[in-house]
């Protein structure tokens, strides 16, 4: 009996499309890849895959790790993904959800994700209040002292977190910034238990922020932020029902690929 061979996951009519197919395969993984691992997964000859990886590395789409054996996504590929998300959400349904949330809460709200070892703002709607912290889509904030950053870190395993934080300097921005790994681990335990993360003036003096995770996404958050005179930590907790409704609405938008604005039920 003839055994059926698994289909080659690297396919395409041209060398360029086969490179793109390899890039898709690597980008879909939540871990670094190695040449030998890709050989075993794809069945392609090692010299062929080695040449393809060199091409992608030379283009800035992949980056080789310090051990010389593993590859991860490069800055050019991450920037491409960020630009796609930024431009896709600005006039779409996700932006409408965010705008409705700002109307409900009266404070600036944003959608964020992890990029490298930082948090990037994919979309943001500013409060009409004259006193505010202005941050535009595309802005980046530290992962260890932002509400969204701590929310995303809490979804990782301890080994994943420590590996990421080892390459992200735990700079002290205010006297409330947590820079001790054990203290941060205790914070992540609380975040997983309670389902939200709080930035109580840990990044910028006078700024309070609370974030929740978008259901079904381990790296996408919805957050509200405001000056402490309008949004104390206790008051921030009162925004959680609205934040969770917005997060659920964004989850539905992403799942359905909706193009029409969706409002958040009150």
C-alpha positions in Angstrom: 0.0 0.0 0.0 1.4 3.4 -1.0 1.6 5.9 1.9 0.2 9.3 1.2 2.8 12.1 1.6 1.8 15.2 3.6 1.3 18.2 1.3 4.3 20.5 1.1 3.3 23.6 3.3 5.6 25.7 1.2 3.9 26.2 -2.1 3.7 28.8 -4.8 4.1 29.2 -8.6 7.1 31.4 -8.4 10.2 31.6 -6.1 8.8 34.9 -4.6 5.5 33.2 -3.7 7.4 30.3 -2.1 9.3 32.7 0.0 6.1 34.3 1.0 4.6 30.9 1.9 7.6 30.2 4.1 7.2 33.6 5.8 3.5 32.8 6.5 4.5 29.5 8.1 7.1 31.1 10.3 4.8 34.1 11.3 2.1 31.7 12.3 4.3 30.2 15.0 4.5 31.4 18.6 8.1 30.4 18.9 11.5 30.7 17.1 12.2 28.3 14.2 15.4 26.5 13.2 16.6 25.4 9.8 16.5 21.7 10.9 12.9 22.1 12.3 11.7 23.6 9.0 13.4 20.8 7.0 11.5 18.3 9.1 8.2 20.2 8.8 8.3 21.0 5.1 10.3 18.2 3.6 12.3 20.6 1.5 16.1 20.1 1.0 18.2 21.8 3.6 20.2 23.8 1.1 17.0 25.2 -0.5 15.6 26.2 2.9 18.9 27.7 4.0 19.0 29.9 0.9 15.4 31.0 1.4 16.1 31.9 5.1 19.1 33.9 4.0 17.0 35.9 1.5 14.4 36.7 4.1 17.0 37.6 6.6 18.8 39.9 4.1 15.5 41.7 3.5 14.9 42.4 7.2 11.8 40.1 7.3 13.5 37.6 9.5 16.2 38.0 12.1 18.7 35.3 13.2 19.1 34.9 16.9 22.4 35.1 18.8 22.8 31.3 18.8 23.0 31.4 15.0 20.5 28.6 14.7 17.1 30.1 15.3 15.1 32.7 13.4 12.3 35.1 14.4 10.3 37.8 12.7 12.3 40.8 11.7 11.6 44.5 12.3 10.4 45.0 8.7 7.8 42.2 9.0 6.6 43.5 12.3 6.3 47.0 11.0 4.3 45.6 8.0 1.9 43.9 10.3 1.5 47.0 12.5 0.8 49.2 9.4 -1.8 46.7 8.2 -3.6 46.8 11.6 -3.3 50.6 11.9 -4.7 51.3 8.5 -7.4 48.6 8.7 -8.9 49.8 12.0 -8.8 53.6 11.5 -12.0 53.8 9.5 -13.4 50.3 10.3 -15.7 48.6 12.8 -13.1 48.3 15.5 -12.6 52.1 15.5 -16.3 52.6 15.8 -16.4 50.4 18.9 -13.6 52.5 20.4 -15.3 55.7 19.6 -18.5 54.5 21.3 -16.5 53.5 24.3 -15.0 57.0 24.6 -18.6 58.5 24.3 -19.6 56.2 27.2 -16.7 56.7 29.5 -15.7 60.2 28.5 -12.0 59.4 28.6 -9.3 58.4 26.0 -9.4 54.7 25.0 -7.1 52.6 22.9 -6.5 49.2 21.3 -3.0 47.8 21.9 -0.9 44.8 21.1 2.6 43.5 21.7 5.3 44.4 19.2 8.8 43.0 20.1 9.3 44.0 23.7 7.0 47.1 23.6 3.3 47.8 23.5 2.1 49.6 20.3 -1.2 51.6 20.0 -3.1 50.1 17.1 -6.0 52.6 17.4 -6.9 55.4 19.8 -9.8 57.8 20.3 -9.0 60.9 22.4 -11.3 62.4 25.1 -12.8 65.8 24.4 -11.5 66.9 27.8 -8.9 69.7 27.4 -6.6 68.1 30.0 -5.4 64.8 28.6 -2.3 62.7 27.7 -2.1 62.8 23.9 -0.8 59.5 22.3 -1.4 58.8 18.6 -1.9 55.4 16.9 1.6 53.9 16.4 2.9 55.2 19.7 4.9 52.7 21.8 5.0 52.3 25.6 7.1 50.0 27.8 5.7 46.6 28.4 6.4 46.2 32.1 4.7 49.4 33.4 1.7 49.8 31.1 -1.7 48.2 31.8 -1.9 46.6 28.4 1.7 45.3 28.7 1.1 43.7 32.0 -2.2 42.2 30.8 -0.4 40.6 27.8 2.6 39.4 29.9 0.1 37.8 32.4 -1.0 35.5 29.5 2.5 34.1 29.0 4.2 31.3 30.8 6.8 32.3 33.5 9.6 31.2 31.2 8.2 33.2 28.3 7.9 36.3 30.4 11.4 36.1 31.9 12.9 35.6 28.4 11.1 38.6 27.1 11.8 40.8 30.1 15.4 39.9 30.0 15.7 41.8 26.8 13.4 44.7 27.9 15.2 47.0 30.4 13.0 47.4 33.5 13.5 51.1 33.7 12.0 52.9 36.6 9.8 55.7 35.2 8.1 56.8 38.4 8.4 55.8 42.1 5.5 53.3 41.5 7.2 51.4 38.6 7.7 47.8 39.4 11.2 46.7 38.4 11.6 43.6 40.5 10.8 40.3 38.7 9.3 38.7 41.7 7.1 41.6 42.4 6.0 41.6 38.8 5.2 37.8 39.0 2.9 38.5 42.0 1.2 41.2 39.9 0.7 38.8 37.0 -0.9 36.3 39.3 -3.4 39.0 40.5 -4.1 40.0 36.9 -4.9 36.4 35.8 -7.2 36.1 38.8 -9.0 39.4 38.4 -9.0 39.6 34.6 -7.7 43.2 34.3 -4.5 45.1 34.6 -4.0 48.6 36.2 -1.3 51.2 35.6 -1.4 53.3 38.7 1.0 56.1 37.6 3.7 53.5 36.9 4.6 54.9 33.4 3.8 58.6 33.7 3.1 60.6 36.8 -0.5 61.5 37.1 -1.7 58.9 34.5 -4.0 56.0 35.4 -4.9 53.3 32.9 -6.9 50.0 33.1 -6.8 47.3 30.4 -8.7 44.1 29.6 -7.9 41.4 27.1 -10.0 40.9 23.9 -11.6 37.5 24.2 -9.9 34.9 22.1 -6.7 37.0 21.6 -3.8 36.7 24.0 -2.1 39.8 22.6 -4.8 42.4 22.0 -6.2 44.7 24.7 -8.7 47.5 25.1 -7.8 50.2 27.6 -9.0 53.5 29.1 -6.6 56.1 30.5 -7.0 59.5 32.1 -5.4 62.0 34.5 -5.5 60.7 38.1 -7.7 63.6 39.2 -10.5 62.2 36.9 -9.7 58.5 37.0 -8.5 57.2 40.4 -7.6 53.5 40.7 -11.0 52.9 42.4 -12.9 54.8 39.8 -11.0 52.9 37.1 -12.5 49.6 38.3 -16.0 51.1 37.6 -15.1 51.2 33.9 -14.5 47.5 33.7 -18.1 46.5 32.5 -17.9 49.0 29.6 -14.3 47.9 28.7 -15.4 44.2 28.7 -18.4 45.0 26.5 -16.1 46.8 24.0 -13.6 43.9 24.1 -16.3 41.4 23.3 -17.5 43.6 20.5 -14.0 43.9 19.0 -13.7 40.1 19.3 -16.9 39.7 17.2 -15.6 42.2 14.7 -12.4 40.3 14.3 -14.1 37.0 14.1 -16.7 38.1 11.5 -14.3 40.3 9.5 -17.0 42.9 9.8 -16.7 46.1 7.6 -19.8 47.8 9.1 -19.5 49.8 12.3 -20.7 47.9 15.4 -22.0 49.7 18.5 -21.4 48.5 22.0 -24.6 47.5 23.8 -25.1 49.6 26.9 
